Amino acid sequence: MAGIRLAIPSRPSAITRGSLVPAARGFALSLVPAARGLALSLGLDWAEIALRTSAADALQVALLPIVLILLCEALVFRGYLHRNLLTALPA
């Protein structure tokens, strides 16, 4: 019986400048539709932006989801999941 063989490296690859360029490009390209939607909403008076708190509090609230998502990605998926895959599917 022929099975599927997955090529899983023994350790995760290091983050290099070459691997960050496509990620940065993807992030920048995802800002394009977001900016267009924001401009349309503000231009048609569907929404308004009003800062009713301090800038430090607003920055904390904006950065919290980013930090939590990066933390979950780094710890759970790259560590825990990778270790379990290596255990379940030895090379």
CNS distance restraints for C-alpha pairs under 8 A (distance, minus, plus):
assign (resid   6 and name CA) (resid  89 and name CA) 7.79 0.50 0.50
assign (resid   7 and name CA) (resid  91 and name CA) 7.27 0.50 0.50
assign (resid   8 and name CA) (resid  86 and name CA) 7.23 0.50 0.50
assign (resid   8 and name CA) (resid  91 and name CA) 7.15 0.50 0.50
assign (resid  10 and name CA) (resid  86 and name CA) 7.67 0.50 0.50
assign (resid  12 and name CA) (resid  78 and name CA) 7.55 0.50 0.50
assign (resid  15 and name CA) (resid  19 and name CA) 6.18 0.50 0.50
assign (resid  15 and name CA) (resid  20 and name CA) 7.14 0.50 0.50
assign (resid  16 and name CA) (resid  20 and name CA) 6.41 0.50 0.50
assign (resid  17 and name CA) (resid  21 and name CA) 6.41 0.50 0.50
assign (resid  18 and name CA) (resid  22 and name CA) 7.63 0.50 0.50
assign (resid  19 and name CA) (resid  23 and name CA) 7.01 0.50 0.50
assign (resid  20 and name CA) (resid  24 and name CA) 6.02 0.50 0.50
assign (resid  21 and name CA) (resid  25 and name CA) 6.11 0.50 0.50
assign (resid  22 and name CA) (resid  26 and name CA) 6.08 0.50 0.50
assign (resid  23 and name CA) (resid  27 and name CA) 6.16 0.50 0.50
assign (resid  24 and name CA) (resid  28 and name CA) 6.09 0.50 0.50
assign (resid  25 and name CA) (resid  29 and name CA) 6.10 0.50 0.50
assign (resid  26 and name CA) (resid  30 and name CA) 6.16 0.50 0.50
assign (resid  27 and name CA) (resid  31 and name CA) 6.61 0.50 0.50
assign (resid  28 and name CA) (resid  32 and name CA) 7.15 0.50 0.50
assign (resid  29 and name CA) (resid  33 and name CA) 7.90 0.50 0.50
assign (resid  30 and name CA) (resid  34 and name CA) 6.84 0.50 0.50
assign (resid  31 and name CA) (resid  35 and name CA) 5.92 0.50 0.50
assign (resid  32 and name CA) (resid  36 and name CA) 6.25 0.50 0.50
assign (resid  33 and name CA) (resid  37 and name CA) 6.08 0.50 0.50
assign (resid  34 and name CA) (resid  38 and name CA) 6.15 0.50 0.50
assign (resid  35 and name CA) (resid  39 and name CA) 6.00 0.50 0.50
assign (resid  36 and name CA) (resid  40 and name CA) 6.09 0.50 0.50
assign (resid  37 and name CA) (resid  41 and name CA) 6.10 0.50 0.50
assign (resid  38 and name CA) (resid  42 and name CA) 6.08 0.50 0.50
assign (resid  39 and name CA) (resid  43 and name CA) 5.78 0.50 0.50
assign (resid  40 and name CA) (resid  44 and name CA) 6.06 0.50 0.50
assign (resid  41 and name CA) (resid  45 and name CA) 6.13 0.50 0.50
assign (resid  41 and name CA) (resid  46 and name CA) 5.01 0.50 0.50
assign (resid  41 and name CA) (resid  47 and name CA) 5.64 0.50 0.50
assign (resid  42 and name CA) (resid  46 and name CA) 6.10 0.50 0.50
assign (resid  42 and name CA) (resid  47 and name CA) 5.41 0.50 0.50
assign (resid  42 and name CA) (resid  48 and name CA) 6.11 0.50 0.50
assign (resid  51 and name CA) (resid  55 and name CA) 7.97 0.50 0.50
assign (resid  53 and name CA) (resid  57 and name CA) 6.65 0.50 0.50
assign (resid  53 and name CA) (resid  58 and name CA) 6.77 0.50 0.50
assign (resid  54 and name CA) (resid  58 and name CA) 6.39 0.50 0.50
assign (resid  55 and name CA) (resid  59 and name CA) 6.10 0.50 0.50
assign (resid  56 and name CA) (resid  60 and name CA) 6.23 0.50 0.50
assign (resid  57 and name CA) (resid  61 and name CA) 6.27 0.50 0.50
assign (resid  58 and name CA) (resid  62 and name CA) 6.16 0.50 0.50
assign (resid  59 and name CA) (resid  63 and name CA) 6.06 0.50 0.50
assign (resid  60 and name CA) (resid  64 and name CA) 5.96 0.50 0.50
assign (resid  61 and name CA) (resid  65 and name CA) 7.56 0.50 0.50
assign (resid  62 and name CA) (resid  66 and name CA) 7.55 0.50 0.50
assign (resid  63 and name CA) (resid  67 and name CA) 6.20 0.50 0.50
assign (resid  64 and name CA) (resid  68 and name CA) 6.16 0.50 0.50
assign (resid  65 and name CA) (resid  69 and name CA) 5.99 0.50 0.50
assign (resid  66 and name CA) (resid  70 and name CA) 6.15 0.50 0.50
assign (resid  67 and name CA) (resid  71 and name CA) 6.01 0.50 0.50
assign (resid  68 and name CA) (resid  72 and name CA) 6.10 0.50 0.50
assign (resid  69 and name CA) (resid  73 and name CA) 6.08 0.50 0.50
assign (resid  70 and name CA) (resid  74 and name CA) 6.01 0.50 0.50
assign (resid  71 and name CA) (resid  75 and name CA) 5.97 0.50 0.50
assign (resid  71 and name CA) (resid  76 and name CA) 7.99 0.50 0.50
assign (resid  72 and name CA) (resid  76 and name CA) 5.39 0.50 0.50
assign (resid  72 and name CA) (resid  77 and name CA) 7.15 0.50 0.50
assign (resid  73 and name CA) (resid  77 and name CA) 5.24 0.50 0.50
assign (resid  73 and name CA) (resid  78 and name CA) 6.56 0.50 0.50
assign (resid  74 and name CA) (resid  78 and name CA) 5.29 0.50 0.50
assign (resid  74 and name CA) (resid  79 and name CA) 6.78 0.50 0.50
assign (resid  75 and name CA) (resid  79 and name CA) 5.23 0.50 0.50
assign (resid  75 and name CA) (resid  80 and name CA) 6.70 0.50 0.50
assign (resid  76 and name CA) (resid  80 and name CA) 5.04 0.50 0.50
assign (resid  76 and name CA) (resid  81 and name CA) 6.27 0.50 0.50
assign (resid  77 and name CA) (resid  81 and name CA) 4.94 0.50 0.50
assign (resid  77 and name CA) (resid  82 and name CA) 6.60 0.50 0.50
assign (resid  78 and name CA) (resid  82 and name CA) 5.50 0.50 0.50
assign (resid  79 and name CA) (resid  83 and name CA) 6.07 0.50 0.50
assign (resid  80 and name CA) (resid  84 and name CA) 6.29 0.50 0.50
assign (resid  81 and name CA) (resid  85 and name CA) 6.15 0.50 0.50
assign (resid  82 and name CA) (resid  86 and name CA) 6.23 0.50 0.50
assign (resid  83 and name CA) (resid  87 and name CA) 6.28 0.50 0.50
assign (resid  84 and name CA) (resid  88 and name CA) 6.07 0.50 0.50
assign (resid  85 and name CA) (resid  89 and name CA) 5.67 0.50 0.50
assign (resid  85 and name CA) (resid  90 and name CA) 7.92 0.50 0.50
assign (resid  86 and name CA) (resid  90 and name CA) 5.41 0.50 0.50
assign (resid  86 and name CA) (resid  91 and name CA) 7.64 0.50 0.50
